[in-house]
Amino acid sequence: MEARLDDRRQAEARQYAAQKRILFLVDAGVGAIYVLCLIATGAAIGLRQAVSGIPGGRFGEVAAFFVIILVAYTALTLPLSIIGWQLSRRHGLSVQRFGGWLADWAKGLVLSLVLGLLMVEVLYWLLAVTPAVWWVIAAALYLVFTVGLANLGPVLLVPLFFKMSPLDRPELVRGLQALAQRAGVHVGGVYCIELSSKTTAANAALMGLGKTRRIVIGDTLLNQYSPSEIEVVFAHELGHHVHHDVPKLVLLQTGLTFIGLFIAHEVLHWGVGAFGYQGIGDPATLPLLALFLGLYGFLTAPLSNWVSRQAERSADLYALRTTGDAPAFIDTMVKLANQNLAVVWPPRWEEVLFYDHPSIGERIAFGETFQRSTGAA
């Protein structure tokens, strides 16, 4: 039976999207005010002076400075995180109780501390020992870090938050494997991820690189979509593999990082004169660096998102051509809009700034155009 958009769900989706936009702006504003206060009041310099001389030498000072800054920011924004969880609960997307959500939040904080501390220590070591070319080395290390994280993420990080296991539906797996074989693509496996323990939303993704590359399909999608609809989703993810989208996006982000760090180099030198830092390797420059990189990330996000949307459109076309099942593609998009509270036609400015996928409305229209052009029933 043909899926139809639920007008009531669309009204709720628009309300939810507006609430999330407000929450995002408040969160961004709080973060900006926080780092501006650290910079403008001299609090960052005062904190660096307070931690100077602690055990561990320079590494200890950088670690203490970073941990204090991050923990204070996390405490400041925790109420906003709780509001975000409450919103998703109120709209039926989250099924987590507060205790479960808080446990995941704590895991995320620990990961942020560990990975963030590693990156900051390396960065400020480079600033101290190679002040002229630190940004070149840092950009290269960013590429290594990103590739390593993409390889290890499905194996080490995702299981911290979700149970994941090989898909145990032999007939469906055979159909999906046949799609992969026809495409000449070797995929490390097809996995089911237990999203239903935390959300009602459906999703699927291509995860990992090399030997850890795998197609991951949420149980919320597996349990509510037909085999032909799941095959369309799988074919879309295969399209990313065939088109080498992950390496392309990694290289794009590395290039943007290279440019951003070069500009950051100049900003740090300016900051030394403007705020009295001891040098660009002074840990007190961290709030200034964070403020610049946050602004740079916001300004370059439309470009990254545009490239990502092109990759998603190509993957949609690949799925339609490979399966030849435009009705299943259209029904899948409609069901995802209803299930995930996705606004079918968001404001254009919002899509440009924030969407790394085409809007659901555009994807439905694309499927309908393909259906008409091929004469599919």
N, C-alpha and C positions, 0 to 999 in steps of 0.2 A: 504494500500500500504506500502511495506517495506521501512523504513526510511534508508537513505544513508548519510554517512559522507560527508560534504561539504569541499572539498580540499581547497577552497579559505578561508573559515572560519578557517580551521586548520592552514593555513599559518598566518592568522591574530592572532590566538590564541597564536601561538609560539612567535610572535612579542610582543604581549601584556604581556605574561608571562615574557619575558626577561626584558621588561621595568619595570615591577613590582618588579622583583628581584633586579634590580639596585636601584630602589627607596627604597626598604627595606634595602639594605646594606648601603645606604647613611643615611637613618633615624637612623639606629642602630649606625652607626659611629658618627653621630652628638650627639646622646644621650650619648654614651660612652665618647666622648671628653668633653662634658658638665660636667658630674659628675667627671671625672678625674681632670678637672681644678678646680672644687670646692674643691676637696680633696687635690690635690698637692700644690695649691697656698695658702692654708689656708683661702680661701674665705668663706668656710662653717663656720669656727670658727669665722671669722670676722662678718658674718651675725648673728650668734647666739649671739655674744656680742652686736650687734646693736639692736636686738629685746628683749634683757634681760631687765626686769623691766617694760615691758608694762603691761597694765591692764589684769587681768585674771590669774596672777601668772604663774606657769609652763605650765598650759593648754594654756594660751594665747601666751606664747613664742613658744610652739610647733606649734600652729595653724598659727602664723605669719610666722614662718620659713618655714613650709610646703607650705603655699599659695604662698609665694614669689618664692620659688624654682619651684613650678609647673607652675605658671603663666609665669615665665621667660622661662622655657623649652617650654611651649606651644607657646609662641610668636616666639621662635627660630625655631620651627618646623612647624609653620603655612604655610610657603611657600611650604613645602614638601606635606602637606595635600592638598593644593590647586592643586598642580601638579597631585596628585593621583586622585582627582576629574576630572581634565581636561583629564587625560588618559582614565578614564572610559567613559567620554562624547565622546571623539574622536573615541573610538571603539564601540560606540553605546550601551553600557551597562547601563549608567546612563542617565536618562531623566530629571534630576533635573537641574533647572537653578541655578545660583550662589547664589541668595538670599535664595532659599529653602535649598540648601546644607549648607550655612552658618548658617542658623537657626538650622539645625540638629547638626552641629559642635558645636554651642554654647550650645545646650542642653547637648551634650556629655561632654563638659567642666564643666558645672555646676554639672552634676552627678559625674564626676571624683573628683571634689573638695569636694562635700558632702560626698561621700562614702570613698574617699581617706582620708579625714580629720578624719572621724570617726575611720578608721582603724589605722591611725598613732597615734591619741590621745590614743587609747586603748593600742597600742603597746608600746609607750613610758611611759605610766603609769605603765605597767607591768615591763618594764626595770628598772624603778625607785624603785618600791616597792617589786618586786620579782626577783632581778637580777640573782639569781642562776637557777631558773626554769621557767623563762619567756617564753622560747621557747616551753615548754610542754603545758603551758596554751594557748599560742598563736595558736598552732596547733589545739588544741581542739576548740578554738573559731572560727578558720578558717572553721572547719567542720560545726559548727552551722551557721555561716554566709553564707556558700555556700548553705546549705539546705534551709535556709530562703530566699536567693535570688532566688533559683530555684523555690520555691513556689510562691513568689510574682512577679517574673519577668513577666510572661504572663498577670498578672492582672494589675500591676502598671507601669512597665518599657516599655514593648513592645508598649502599646498604646501611649506612648509619641512620638513615631516615625512612627507608622503605624496604620491605621484603621483595626480593626479585628472584625469580626461578625460571628455568626453561619452560616454554609454553607446552602444556600437557593437553593438547588437542590434536591428535595424530592427523586427522583428515585435513584440518585447517593448516597445520604445519606443512603437510605435503603440498597443498595448494600454494602456500607462500614460498616454499622452496622452489617450486616449479617457476614461479615468477622470477626469482633470483637467478635461476639457471638460464632462463630465456634471456635475461639481461646480461649474462656473462659476469655476474657479480658474486664474489665470495663474501658472505657475511658470517661473522663468528657465531651467530646463533640468533634465534628469535626468543625473546624473554617476555614474561608477564611480570609487571610491577604492580604491587598491591596498593593502588591509590585509594581504594574504597575505605581503607582504615582511617583516612584523614579527610577525604574530599568526595563530593559527588561528581566532580568534573571529570570529563574524559580527555585522554591525551595519548600521544605516541611520540616517539623521538628516535633519532639516530644518535647513538652514543658511542664514544670511544674512537680510537684511531688504531690502525694496524690490527694486532691480534685481539685487542679488546673491543674492536668495533662490533656493535650489535644493534639489532632493531628491538626496541623496547615498547611494548603496548600495554597500556593501563587496563586493569581488570574491569574498570568502569566502562571502558570501550568494548572489551571482549564480551561482556555479559549483556550488552544492550544493543549491539549492532550485528547485522547479518554477516555471514561469511563474505559475500560480495562487497559489502561496505568495508569490512576489515581489510580485504585484499586491495581496495582502492587506497586506504590509508598506508598500507605496507608498500604499495607501489610508489606512493609519494615519497616515502622515506628512502626507498631504493633510488629514486631520482636524485636525491642529494648525493648518494654514493657514486652514481654514474657520472654526475657532473662535477665531482670533487669539490663540493661546496664548502665542506669544513676546512680543508687546507686553504681555499681561497679566502674565506672569511678570517682565518687566523692570520694570513699574510696581510690582509687589509688592516686588521687591527694593529698588527705589528708596525706597519708603515705609519699609521696615525699616532701610535705611541712614540715612534722615533721623532716625528715632527713635534709632538707635544713636549717631549723631554728636552728637545733642543730649545724650545721657547721657555720651558721651565728653568733652564740653565741661565737664561738672561733675566728672568724674573727673580731668581735667587740672588743674582749679583745686584740687581736693583734693590732688593730687600735689605741687603747688608748695609747699604748707604742710608736707606730710608728709615730703618728701625734699629740699627745699631747691633746687628748680629755679629758674632765673632768671625764669621766666614760662612761660605755657602754650606759647609759641613757641620755647622752648628745645629744641634738637635732642635733648637728653638725655631728653626725655619720650617719645621714640619707642618704647622698649621697653615703657613703661607703656601707651601707646596700643595697641601691638600685642597686649599681653596682654589688655587689655579687649576689643578688637575680636574677638580669637580666641574668647574666652569668650562674647561676645555672639553670634557666628556659630554657635557650638555650641548655645546655648540656643534660638536662633530657627530652627535647621535643621529641627526637626520640623514647624514651621508651613510653611516653604517646601516641604519634601518632601511634606506632606499636600496642598498645593495642586497640586503637580506630579503627584502620583498621581491626583488627580481629573481633571486634564487628560488623563493617559494613559488612564484608563478611558473618558473621552468619546471619545478618538481610537480606542480599540478598538471601541467601539460603532459609531462612524462607519464603520470598516473593515468590520465585519460587515454593517451595513445596506447599504453601498454595493456590496460584492461579492456579498453573499448566500451566501458560501462559508464557512460555519462549519467544515466539515472541514479546509479548507486553513488556516484560522486556528489551529485546535487543533494540527494537525500542525506548523505553523511554531513554535508555542510549545514543543512537545515537542522538536523538533530543536534549537532554540536552547538549551534546558536542557542537552541532551546535548553540544552543540558548545562552548558557552561556560562549562561547569562552573558553571551557575547552580543554586543550591539551590532546589528547587521550593517547599518550605514552610519558609522561614527562621523563627527565633524572632520572635514578634510585636514584642518590644522593639527588635530589630535593624531590622525593617522600619520602625517608627515613627521611629527615630533616623536611619537612614542611607539608606533606599530612596527614590529619587525616581520609581520605577516600582512598580506593584503587583508582588507576587511572581509568578513564573511559574505556581505552583500556582493562585493566584487567577485569573490570566488564562485558564488552561486551563478552570477551572471556569466562568468567565464565558462562554467560547465554548460549552461544553457546555449551559449553561442557555439560551443564545440558540438553539442548535440544536434543543433540545427544544421551546422556545416557538414556533418557526417551522415545526417539523415537517420540517426539512431532513434529507436522507439523510446 
